[in-house]
């Protein structure tokens, strides 16, 4: 199945996705979720570091 066919499919379609389509969609969503999670963790620890430095200085 081509990427074009996958991108053309909509979950609101009257036809059910094939197992291949569903696996591809789920893999894409998982990759995006992991990227967003990694970015959020990085921002979280940067904010903690900045708050610590504001409170206690650069020591």
Phi, psi and omega in degrees: 000132183278159177297326179298317179294319178298314182293333180282338182285140177236137181296343178276359180298155179286340179265143179286149178288150174286166177300322179296316179297313183297318178297318180297313181299314181295321179295317179297317180295318180297318179297317179295319179297319179296318178299314180295322178297313180300319178295319180295319178297317179298315179297319181302309182289329174296319179295319178298316179299316179297318179295320178297315181295324177294322183282317190242359181086192185271015182287000000 
